[in-house]
Every structure is written in C-alpha cells, then in structure tokens.
C-alpha cells in the first residue's frame, strides 16, 4: 500500500500543515506554560568521578545539549562538549578515570549498501578530558583491506564498550564489527590515540560479548533465527563451551546481567513461575542449580546490577515494579539506602553513582509528583546535599498523583493501569486515553511529563497496560504477538468503557492520544471504533504494518523480534492488511491530528505522510498533519517537543473543552 498512494498526487507537501505559532507566555491564565512540561530535562544524566571529587552531567539548555563537568558539590561548572542536536546528539557518557570521559553520540545516516537506501542511526564514541581539552572524535577509524587497498566496512555501532582492564590506564574493551557486519570482534582500544589491538576474534557467530571485572571476555551471545546460544569461557580454560541454548518461541531461557568480582559468579535473569527473576550462577559448578536472589509475584524483575566499587562486588539489584525498587544482598548497602529513604521519604531513591572509596554517593530521587532530583550523599560530613532538579519549573504541588486501576477485558483478562485526574471536585471530566509505545513496554507510577501536562489542562488521563505490554510475565507479553489491532486494541476500548461506567469520565469527551505504537493505537482506534472517540492524536504512528516489516527486514533481530511481534509479511499478509489503519481511511470521520519528525529512524515519516494522502484521497478534510523537518522519533530536540505540545493543546482544547453538537453527542450512545 505504502508507496502507491503518492501516484496521482503532485506532492505530499500539499497535505502538510504549517505548525501553529508558539505561545510566548501562559496559554491560559493560571496554568503553567507548555514549556514547563515540554522542555527537555535540565539534567539528563549525572555521575561521580572515580575519586568522588568531580561530577559530570548531560544538560539540556535551550535547544542545545552539553556535557558539563563540575566539582562534587555542583560548583565550578564547565561546558566541555556542545551539541545542537542536528549533526549529532549525546547518548551517554562514562568516566574513564578522574581526568578523561568517554561520550557516546548518535548520528542519523542513510544505509546505501542495500537495494533500497535505508534510514538508520549510527553511534560514535568520543573521548575528552575533564577540562574540555584533548577531544578525540575519531576513536574508531576504518581498517584498510590490504588486498583491495580500500577501507573495510565502518561499524554502525561504535560505542559498544564491554569492559575495562584493571591496571590499564589507557584502554577499554570494545566490540566492533569491522570484518562481518553484525558479528563483532573484541578489541582493546586506546582512548587517547584510537589505536586498537584484537583481543577476541568472532568465530562462533557472536552478536553480543560480555567481559568480567578482570577485563577478560567471558560470555558470548549468538542468535540464529529464533535460537539464542550462550557460550562461556570458564576461568582457567581456553575453550568456549555452551552455557545454554534455547528457542525463544518455546522457552524463556536466560539473559546475563553481569559478573561479580569473582569471575566464576554470573548473575542471570531467567523464568520463575512465568515471570523473570534474578539468580546467581556459579560457573565453576554448573551442575548445581542457580541461587534465587530476587523475584516478584506480580512483576518481572528486569533490572540492573548494583555494584559497590568500594566493596568490589555486586550488592543488589535495581528494577521496576509500580515504581523503581531496590533489593540488596549486602546489609551495609541496604543500611546506607535506608538512611537515604529516611531523609527523602515516600520516593523512589536510587544510589546512582559512587566514588571508589564509598565516601560519596550520587542519589536520584523522584515520585509521580516529583520529577527527578539529584543529591550528593557526603559520608564524611553526614550530609545529603541537593544538586539539581531535572524539571526546575515544575512545582510538585501542582502535579497529580496517578491512581492504580484494574479492569477486566471482554475475555476476562485482567489489565493493570493508572488513572490520573486533575485536583478538585470528583466530576466527570474529559478523558484522554494514552496508550504507551513499544508495545513491549509498560506504564508505571513514575513521573510522566505527557500525563502531567494533560492533567494541568483539566483532562483526566487513562493509561492501560494492554496485553503485549512487558513487565507482567512472558505469557501476558506474548499474548500481544501478532494481535496488533485485535485484542490489544479491544483492551483499550474495554478499559475506556469501564472507566466511563464507573463515572470517572464524560463519555462525550474522550480523545485517544499516543506516540509510536500508541500512535498506531490512536489511528486504529478511530478506524475500528469511530464512535468511541471525539478526537485522536498520533505522533510518529504506524499506519501500514506491511511497510513496517519491510523497513526492518535488514534488522539483525528481524526473526527474533519483528516477525515474532507482527508475523510474516507473506503468510500473515491478510491479517496485516486488515489491521493497518491506512486500509480503513473510509471509516475514519473522527477529528485527527497527526505529527511526525522527518528524521525519524524508528517509524519512518512515510507512515504518516501516506496516511495523510490516503485520507485526502478518501475525501476526509477533518484531519491535520504537521511535520517537523529535523524531528526524530524520541522528540530529542526541545523545539520539536514544545511544538508537539503546542499543537496538541490547541487541538485537544478545541474538541474536549468546546461545546458539544447534538450530532457529536449522539456518537457516544
């Protein structure tokens, strides 16, 4: 379908609307301006240097992003790297030592070695000193083929750091696929010169490598079709052996989380009663069963290891339940964390980064009504010092608390979600159904700037973890495979109906709003149940499932990911076509706002462009399509995020707050 619609249409630009002018102040008296919610977080990430004497952070100021260093108390700030978020954007950073940092950046590019030029994202690794000197942007350079005299393939992903080498003051271990795309070898890379030395050649079809804390490559993950093969090198042995091999379509298998200081101890995630749990595995005695460390009766324990550098061992696990949770198997660190919880009660507090001597700790603290804050716990002075707020313009007193909600789908499936309403009297307010993206993702009770923005405008918000969402076990997640637009969509419809039946929302004032998969759900919602919604908003939404598969056919995880999620482009084509909104434009009569970034590498902009063309060809004039020339899938640029919220505010206010017509009111009955 996609690709054919533009025939006979002189230019898709004819259906793109000009962005609305931005408000310079509060759009409505007494309400916080859009900018308070839609600006990028001031602090995106922050970490202590190994000695604890300095901080480094990623900061968003205006339309630019900076890597900033300071003393440990947040003073003496210095911007050492700047991005205008066009040429490249900053992804993450790590302290290499007290003087030098490694910075990962992302660059949009076009792959030209396939029949169809394919938009994709590349990553690069920079190195820079703490004072901004000695910047090296070409740490990874192509090798020259001695036979052809030409450079080899340059890896798409150049930031795959897999470990450090104790005692080596210049190098890291990094995975790079120079020889065979998607099958990286492991190199020792000098972070000052870019010189590299081959450490582990890929002879087993390995896609992912894991090193232990001694800087030895110990674990490899190979993928063939839907089979995952874990290979491990036991300490004291030179050969690789199979740790586990399984088909993901038949069993849950396992996933490594990392090694302890003891190279024989590997932490893994594997299934327990249908949900992910965390275990400790002793590689020196593979005959003994792994020891259970953490599990949950409701949620998957999908977390990351907490490593205490001053104790030189893994001490616990951070994972998400309804909010961020911590579990410890170190009494000392558990006591440390308890002190933080006493000082900052009722919040999700995380010991985010620590000095190597354990005397200083960087703490993040947040809650649904408290955007992330950063604190320094200074042990010598026994003080918890505030450093910064991610959203300094948002006062917790004006934010709303999400209420947990349980609904039952038409087939009896129990669904969990959250209902957030504006403060004040319990009246039936306009409702925004806000399905999450992914769809292998889930909503929780943490701060969400979209939800808080909607609530600040007087609209209640319903977030539902429909089947296919992650976090509730393998069976619930896989219940969404190949069910886009079917039971997954029905779950949303059923949830809205039950919220209305409970008297929580005005049935005549309901809009569905979403991005990515949520944008697909918004489009499919007004195609499948056009009478259920007064309006719809799709940001970066999918309109054609066949084209989505075609876009990702060169993805290394196509079989294990995309085909499991959506099905076969050939054998499942009837279902894919039937559940693609672009094939149902004649059913859509609900007012619709579509928005998309032209530089989106996840869901290509053609998904929205050609949906707009199809709507126009069907005679639909009740939609608006806005495109952001430099915008990406994640609204990484502040100006795009603010413009998206500006468009939504005016569109939603028109349809949710405006007077009901008799014809429109009748649609809800």
C-alpha positions in Angstrom: 0.0 0.0 0.0 2.7 2.5 1.0 4.5 3.8 -2.0 1.5 3.7 -4.3 -0.6 6.4 -2.7 1.6 9.2 -3.9 0.8 8.3 -7.5 -1.5 10.9 -8.9 -0.8 13.4 -6.1 1.6 16.1 -7.2 3.3 16.3 -3.9 2.8 15.1 -0.4 3.8 18.6 0.8 0.3 19.7 -0.2 -1.2 18.0 2.8 1.3 19.2 5.4 0.0 22.0 7.6 2.2 24.8 8.8 3.0 24.5 12.6 0.9 26.8 14.8 2.6 29.8 16.3 4.0 29.2 19.7 2.6 31.0 22.8 5.1 33.3 24.4 3.5 33.1 27.8 0.8 31.1 29.7 -1.6 29.9 27.1 -4.5 30.1 29.6 -4.4 32.3 32.7 -3.3 30.4 35.8 -1.8 27.4 34.0 1.8 26.6 33.7 3.1 27.3 30.2 3.8 24.4 27.8 7.5 25.0 28.1 7.4 23.9 31.8 6.4 20.4 30.8 7.8 20.1 27.2 11.3 21.4 27.7 13.9 18.7 27.8 15.0 17.8 31.3 17.7 20.2 32.5 19.7 17.2 33.8 19.6 14.1 31.6 22.3 12.1 33.4 25.0 12.7 36.0 27.8 10.6 37.5 30.6 11.0 40.1 34.2 10.7 39.1 36.0 7.6 40.5 37.6 9.6 43.3 34.4 11.5 44.0 36.0 14.9 43.6 34.0 15.8 40.4 30.7 15.4 38.7 29.9 15.2 35.0 26.4 15.5 33.5 24.5 15.8 30.3 22.5 19.1 30.5 19.8 20.4 28.1 19.8 24.2 27.9 17.5 25.9 25.3 17.9 24.0 22.1 21.4 22.6 22.9 22.8 19.8 24.9 26.0 20.0 26.8 28.4 17.6 28.6 29.3 19.6 31.7 31.8 19.0 34.5 31.9 20.5 38.0 33.3 19.9 41.4 31.5 17.3 43.5 29.2 20.0 45.0 27.9 21.1 41.6 30.0 24.3 41.5 32.7 25.5 39.1 30.7 24.3 36.1 32.4 23.9 32.7 30.8 23.0 29.4 33.2 20.7 27.7 31.1 19.4 24.7 28.2 21.0 22.9 25.6 19.5 20.6 23.0 21.5 18.6 21.1 18.2 18.3 21.2 18.2 14.5 24.7 16.9 13.5 24.8 14.6 16.4 23.0 14.0 19.8 24.6 12.9 23.1 23.5 9.4 24.3 25.6 8.7 27.4 28.9 9.2 29.0 31.3 7.4 31.4 34.2 8.5 33.4 37.3 6.6 32.1 39.3 7.9 35.0 39.3 11.2 37.1 40.6 13.2 34.1 39.1 11.6 31.0 35.5 10.9 29.9 34.0 8.7 27.1 30.9 10.1 25.3 28.6 8.2 23.1 26.8 10.2 20.4 24.2 9.3 17.8 24.2 10.3 14.2 21.4 9.9 11.7 22.5 8.4 8.4 21.4 6.5 5.3 22.4 3.0 4.6 23.3 2.7 0.9 24.6 -0.9 0.6 21.1 -2.3 0.1 18.7 -2.3 -2.8 16.6 0.4 -1.0 18.5 3.2 0.7 17.5 2.8 4.3 17.5 5.4 7.0 19.2 4.3 10.1 21.1 5.5 13.2 24.8 5.2 13.8 26.7 5.7 17.0 30.2 7.2 17.6 32.5 7.2 20.6 34.3 10.4 21.6 36.9 10.9 24.3 37.6 14.2 26.1 39.4 15.5 29.2 37.5 16.9 32.2 38.6 20.4 31.3 37.5 20.1 27.7 40.9 19.5 26.2 42.2 16.7 24.1 38.9 16.0 22.4 39.1 13.0 20.0 36.1 12.4 17.8 37.6 9.6 15.7 38.5 7.0 18.2 37.2 4.3 15.8 38.6 4.6 12.3 38.2 2.1 9.4 40.8 -0.6 8.7 42.3 -0.8 5.3 41.9 -4.1 3.4 45.5 -5.0 2.3 44.3 -6.7 -0.9 41.9 -4.0 -2.1 43.7 -1.1 -0.6 40.4 0.3 0.5 38.8 0.8 3.9 36.8 -2.0 5.4 33.2 -1.7 6.5 32.9 1.0 9.2 30.8 -0.3 12.1 27.3 1.2 12.5 27.6 0.9 16.3 31.0 2.2 17.5 30.1 2.7 21.2 29.9 -1.0 22.3 32.1 -0.7 25.3 32.0 -4.1 27.1 34.5 -3.5 29.9 37.6 -2.1 31.5 41.0 -3.6 32.0 42.2 -3.3 35.6 45.6 -1.6 35.8 45.4 -0.4 32.2 45.4 3.5 32.3 44.7 3.9 28.6 42.4 1.3 27.2 38.9 -0.2 27.2 37.4 -3.3 25.7 35.0 -2.6 22.8 33.0 -4.7 20.3 33.4 -3.6 16.7 32.2 -5.4 13.5 34.8 -4.4 11.0 35.1 -7.8 9.3 31.5 -9.0 9.2 28.5 -6.7 9.8 26.6 -7.6 13.0 29.2 -10.1 14.1 31.7 -8.0 16.1 35.2 -8.9 17.3 36.5 -7.5 20.6 39.4 -5.0 20.6 41.5 -3.2 23.2 41.0 0.5 22.3 43.4 3.3 23.4 41.1 6.2 24.5 43.8 8.8 23.8 45.1 7.7 20.4 42.4 5.3 19.0 45.0 2.6 18.5 43.5 -0.8 18.8 44.5 -4.4 19.3 42.4 -7.5 18.5 41.6 -9.4 21.7 38.9 -11.9 20.7 38.1 -12.9 17.1 34.5 -13.8 16.4 34.4 -17.4 15.2 31.1 -18.5 16.7 28.6 -16.0 15.2 28.5 -14.0 18.3 26.3 -10.9 18.3 27.0 -9.7 21.9 30.0 -10.0 24.1 30.3 -9.7 27.9 33.6 -9.2 29.8 34.2 -10.0 33.5 35.5 -7.5 36.0 39.1 -8.6 35.4 38.8 -7.4 31.8 38.5 -10.9 30.3 36.0 -11.7 27.6 33.9 -14.4 29.1 30.5 -14.6 27.6 29.2 -14.6 24.0 25.6 -14.5 22.7 24.9 -15.9 19.3 21.5 -15.6 17.5 20.3 -17.7 14.6 16.7 -17.4 13.6 14.8 -17.7 16.9 17.5 -19.7 18.6 19.8 -18.0 21.2 23.1 -19.7 22.1 25.1 -18.6 25.2 28.7 -19.5 25.2 31.0 -19.1 28.2 34.7 -19.4 28.8 35.3 -20.9 32.3 38.2 -19.4 34.2 41.4 -21.4 33.7 40.2 -22.8 30.4 40.9 -21.5 26.9 38.0 -23.1 25.1 34.4 -21.9 24.8 31.5 -24.1 25.9 27.7 -23.9 25.7 26.1 -22.4 28.8 22.5 -22.5 27.4 20.9 -22.9 24.0 17.2 -22.4 23.5 14.4 -21.3 21.1 12.7 -18.1 22.3 9.4 -19.3 20.8 9.4 -22.3 23.0 11.0 -21.3 26.3 12.1 -18.2 28.3 15.8 -19.2 28.5 18.0 -16.8 30.4 19.8 -13.4 30.0 23.0 -12.4 31.6 23.1 -9.3 33.9 26.9 -9.3 34.6 29.7 -10.8 36.6 30.7 -10.3 40.2 34.3 -9.6 41.3 34.7 -13.4 41.5 34.9 -14.3 37.7 33.0 -17.6 38.5 29.9 -15.8 39.6 27.5 -14.7 36.9 24.1 -13.0 37.6 21.4 -14.0 35.2 17.7 -13.4 34.6 15.5 -16.4 34.0 11.9 -17.6 34.4 10.2 -18.4 37.7 6.5 -19.3 37.6 6.1 -17.3 34.3 7.9 -14.2 35.4 11.5 -13.1 35.2 13.6 -13.5 38.3 17.3 -12.9 39.1 19.7 -15.7 40.0 23.3 -16.2 41.0 25.1 -18.8 38.8 28.4 -20.4 39.8 30.3 -21.2 36.6 32.8 -23.4 38.5 30.0 -25.8 39.4 27.4 -25.8 36.6 25.9 -29.0 38.0 24.4 -27.0 40.9 21.2 -25.0 40.3 21.5 -21.2 40.3 20.6 -19.5 43.6 17.4 -17.3 43.5 18.1 -13.7 44.6 15.1 -11.6 43.6 11.5 -12.3 42.3 8.1 -10.6 42.4 4.6 -12.1 42.5 3.2 -9.6 40.0 6.1 -8.0 38.0 9.0 -9.3 36.0 12.3 -8.5 37.8 14.0 -7.0 34.8 16.8 -4.9 36.4 20.4 -4.0 36.5 23.1 -5.0 39.0 24.1 -2.5 41.7 27.9 -2.7 42.0 29.6 -1.2 45.0 33.1 -0.2 43.9 34.4 0.3 47.5 33.3 -3.2 48.3 34.4 -4.6 44.9 31.3 -6.7 44.4 27.7 -6.7 43.3 25.5 -5.8 46.2 21.9 -5.7 44.8 19.5 -5.1 42.0 17.5 -2.1 40.8 14.3 -2.9 39.0 10.9 -1.5 38.2 7.6 -2.6 39.8 5.0 0.1 40.1 8.0 2.4 40.7 11.7 1.9 40.8 12.6 -0.7 43.5 15.9 -1.9 45.1 16.7 -5.2 46.6 20.1 -5.8 48.3 22.1 -8.8 49.5 24.6 -6.6 51.2 23.5 -5.4 54.7 25.9 -2.5 54.6 24.5 -1.0 51.4 20.9 -1.8 52.5 21.6 0.3 55.6 23.1 3.1 53.5 20.0 3.1 51.3 17.7 3.1 54.3 19.3 6.3 55.5 18.5 7.9 52.2 14.9 6.8 52.4 14.5 8.3 55.8 15.8 11.7 54.5 13.7 11.5 51.4 10.5 9.6 52.4 7.8 8.4 50.0 10.1 8.5 46.9 11.9 6.1 44.6 15.5 6.8 45.7 18.4 5.2 43.8 22.1 5.3 44.7 23.1 6.1 41.1 26.8 6.5 41.3 29.5 6.1 44.0 33.1 7.0 44.5 35.6 4.2 44.6 36.2 4.7 48.3 32.5 4.7 49.1 32.6 8.2 50.8 30.5 10.0 48.3 27.3 8.8 46.6 25.2 10.4 43.9 21.5 9.8 44.6 18.4 10.2 42.4 15.1 10.8 44.0 11.7 11.0 42.3 8.0 10.3 42.6 5.0 10.7 40.3 4.5 14.2 41.5 8.2 15.0 42.0 10.4 15.0 38.8 13.9 13.6 39.3 16.2 15.4 41.7 19.9 14.8 42.2 21.6 14.8 45.6 25.1 14.2 46.9 25.4 12.0 50.0 28.7 13.0 51.6 29.7 10.5 54.2 32.5 12.5 56.0 30.1 15.3 56.8 27.0 13.1 57.0 25.1 15.5 54.7 22.6 15.0 51.9 23.2 17.9 49.5 20.8 18.9 46.8 22.5 19.3 43.4 19.9 19.9 40.7 16.3 19.3 39.5 15.5 17.7 36.1 12.4 19.9 35.7 13.0 23.1 37.8 9.9 24.8 36.5 7.5 22.2 37.8 6.3 22.6 41.4 5.2 19.2 42.9 2.2 20.9 44.5 0.6 21.4 41.0 1.2 17.8 39.9 -1.3 15.0 40.1 -1.0 11.5 41.7 -1.8 8.5 39.4 -4.2 6.1 41.0 -3.7 2.4 40.3 -6.6 0.9 38.3 -7.6 -2.7 37.4 -10.0 -3.5 34.6 -11.3 -6.8 33.1 -11.1 -7.2 29.4 -14.1 -8.8 27.5 -12.4 -12.2 27.6 -11.7 -12.0 31.3 -8.0 -10.9 31.1 -7.1 -8.7 34.0 -5.4 -5.4 32.9 -3.5 -3.0 35.2 -3.2 0.7 34.6 -3.4 4.2 36.1 -6.0 6.9 36.2 -4.8 10.4 36.8 -7.3 13.2 37.3 -6.9 17.0 37.9 -7.2 18.1 41.5 -10.6 19.3 42.7 -14.1 18.0 42.8 -14.8 14.5 41.6 -16.7 15.4 38.4 -16.8 13.6 35.1 -14.1 15.3 33.2 -12.9 15.0 29.7 -10.7 11.9 29.3 -7.5 11.2 27.3 -6.8 7.6 26.7 -3.0 7.5 26.5 -1.7 4.1 25.3 2.1 3.6 25.6 4.5 3.0 22.8 6.6 -0.1 22.3 4.4 -2.0 22.5 6.8 -4.1 24.6 6.9 -1.5 27.4 4.7 -0.6 30.3 3.4 2.4 32.2 4.1 2.8 35.9 3.7 5.4 38.6 6.8 7.3 37.9 6.7 10.9 36.7 5.5 11.3 33.2 5.6 14.8 31.6 2.9 14.0 29.0 0.4 12.9 31.6 1.1 15.8 33.9 0.7 18.2 31.0 -2.7 16.8 30.1 -3.9 16.9 33.7 -2.7 20.5 34.0 -5.1 21.4 31.2 -8.1 19.9 33.1 -8.2 16.5 31.4 -8.1 13.1 33.1 -5.7 10.5 31.8 -6.1 6.8 31.5 -3.0 4.6 30.9 -3.6 0.9 30.4 -1.0 -1.9 30.2 -2.8 -3.8 27.5 -1.8 -7.3 26.6 1.5 -7.3 24.8 3.0 -4.9 27.5 6.1 -6.0 29.3 6.6 -6.5 33.0 3.7 -8.9 33.7 5.3 -12.1 32.6 6.1 -13.9 29.4 2.5 -15.1 28.7 1.0 -11.7 29.0 3.6 -10.1 26.8 3.3 -12.8 24.1 -0.5 -12.5 24.2 0.1 -9.4 22.1 2.3 -11.0 19.5 0.5 -10.8 16.1 -2.5 -9.2 17.8 -2.0 -5.6 16.8 -5.4 -4.0 16.2 -7.2 -7.0 17.6 -7.3 -8.0 21.3 -4.6 -5.3 22.0 -7.0 -2.7 20.7 -10.0 -4.2 22.4 -8.2 -3.9 25.7 -8.1 -0.2 25.3 -11.8 0.0 24.2 -12.9 -2.1 27.2 -10.9 0.0 29.6 -12.5 3.2 28.5 -15.9 1.7 28.7 -15.3 0.6 32.3 -13.9 4.0 33.4 -17.0 5.6 31.9 -19.2 3.1 33.7 -17.6 3.9 37.0 -18.5 7.6 36.5 -14.9 8.7 36.1 -15.1 10.3 32.7 -17.5 12.2 30.4 -18.5 9.7 27.7 -18.9 12.5 25.2 -15.4 14.0 25.7 -12.9 11.2 25.1 -9.8 11.5 22.9 -7.1 8.9 22.2 -3.6 10.2 22.1 -0.4 8.2 21.5 3.1 8.1 20.0 4.8 5.3 18.1 2.8 2.1 18.9 0.5 4.5 20.8 0.1 6.5 17.6 -0.9 3.3 15.8 -3.5 2.5 18.5 -4.9 6.0 18.1 -5.3 5.6 14.3 -6.6 2.1 14.7 -9.0 3.2 17.5 -10.8 5.7 15.3 -10.8 3.2 12.4 -12.2 0.3 14.4 -14.4 2.1 16.9 -15.0 5.5 15.3 -17.9 6.3 17.6 -15.8 5.9 20.8 -13.6 9.0 20.5 -14.3 12.7 20.0 -10.8 13.2 18.6 -7.4 11.4 18.1 -3.7 12.4 18.1 -1.0 10.3 16.5 2.7 11.2 16.9 5.0 9.1 14.8 2.3 6.5 14.5 2.4 3.4 12.3 -0.3 3.2 9.6 0.9 0.3 7.5 2.2 -2.9 9.2 3.5 -4.4 6.0 5.7 -1.4 5.4 6.9 -1.5 9.0 8.1 -5.1 8.4 9.7 -4.1 5.1 11.5 -1.2 6.8 13.1 -3.6 9.3 13.8 -6.6 7.1 17.6 -5.9 7.3 17.5 -5.7 11.1 19.7 -8.3 12.7 16.9 -9.3 15.0 14.2 -9.4 12.4 13.2 -13.1 13.0 13.6 -12.9 16.8 11.9 -9.5 17.1 9.8 -8.2 14.3 8.4 -11.5 12.9 7.6 -12.7 16.4 5.8 -9.4 17.1 4.0 -8.9 13.8 4.2 -12.1 11.8 5.3 -12.9 8.3 5.0 -10.3 5.6 3.8 -13.0 3.3 1.9 -15.7 5.2 0.2 -13.2 7.5 -0.4 -10.5 4.9 -4.2 -10.8 5.1 -4.2 -10.0 8.9 -1.5 -7.3 8.5 -3.6 -5.6 5.8 -6.8 -5.9 7.8 -5.2 -4.3 10.9 -3.4 -1.5 9.1 -5.2 1.9 9.6 -4.2 3.0 6.1 -6.5 0.4 4.6 -9.5 1.8 6.6 -9.4 5.5 5.9 -13.0 5.5 4.6 -14.2 4.6 8.2 -12.4 7.5 9.8 -14.5 10.5 10.5 -13.2 11.5 13.9 -11.1 14.7 14.0 -7.5 13.7 13.8 -4.1 15.4 14.4 -1.1 13.6 13.0 2.5 14.7 13.6 5.8 13.2 12.6 9.5 14.0 12.5 11.1 13.8 9.1 14.3 12.4 10.5 12.5 9.5 12.4 14.6 6.4 12.1 12.3 4.1 14.1 9.0 4.7 12.4 9.7 6.3 9.0 7.9 9.6 8.2 6.3 7.9 5.2 3.9 6.1 7.6 2.2 9.5 8.4 2.8 11.1 5.0 0.9 8.5 3.1 -1.8 8.1 5.7 -2.5 11.8 5.2 -2.5 11.3 1.4 -4.9 8.3 1.8 -7.2 10.3 4.0 -7.3 13.2 1.5 -8.0 10.8 -1.4 -10.9 9.4 0.6 -12.4 12.9 0.8 -11.5 13.4 4.5 -10.9 17.0 5.4 -11.2 16.6 9.1 -7.5 16.0 9.8 -4.4 18.0 10.3 -0.9 16.7 9.5 2.2 18.5 10.8 5.8 17.5 10.0 8.9 18.6 11.8 11.9 18.8 9.4 14.6 17.9 11.8 12.5 15.9 14.3 13.2 12.3 15.4 11.2 9.5 16.9 12.0 10.5 20.5 11.4 14.2 20.4 15.1 14.7 21.3 15.0 18.4 20.2 13.5 20.9 22.6 11.9 22.9 19.9 10.1 19.9 18.4 8.8 18.7 21.8 7.4 22.2 22.5 5.8 22.4 19.1 4.2 19.0 19.5 2.7 20.0 22.8 1.6 23.4 21.4 -0.3 21.5 18.6 -1.9 19.1 21.0 -3.0 21.7 23.4 -4.9 23.7 20.8 -6.4 20.6 19.1 -7.5 18.9 22.3 -8.9 22.0 23.8 -11.0 22.5 20.7 -12.5 19.1 20.9 -12.5 18.3 24.6 -13.4 21.8 26.0 -15.6 23.1 23.2 -19.4 22.9 23.1 -20.9 19.6 22.1 -23.1 19.5 19.0 -26.2 17.3 19.0 -24.7 15.1 16.3 -21.4 14.7 18.1 -23.1 14.0 21.4 -25.1 11.2 19.8 -22.0 9.3 18.8 -21.4 8.2 22.4 -24.7 6.4 22.7 
